[in-house]
Amino acid sequence: MPQIRGADIKVVGKSGQISLGKNYAGKALRVEHRRDGAIILTAVAVIPESQLWTLEEPHRSRIKRGLTWASATKPAESDVDALVAQSSKAVSRSRGRQS
């Protein structure tokens, strides 16, 4: 059984709204209407559909591996000239294949 931290009495205003306090400002809540008339509000995290792929395998595993690598790897300055040269070689090779 869930623990109850406290209970309040709220009065619904003429507009049909109640105030839950600043703790809940900007949060998304799931509203569950029970047959007995009870209403259960549960704070939820909402994920946009465009980002759901991050929760699916194998993407989730790859993200975890990347974060693990990033936390264990000391940042280093990139050699921009070497990256441009490498990129230019890759582009010229791919163009050569298209001919």
Summary of the structure (lengths in Angstrom):
residues: 99
radius of gyration: 26.2
end to end distance: 69.3
largest distance: 75.5
contacts: 126
relative contact order: 0.06
helix: 43%
strand: 12%
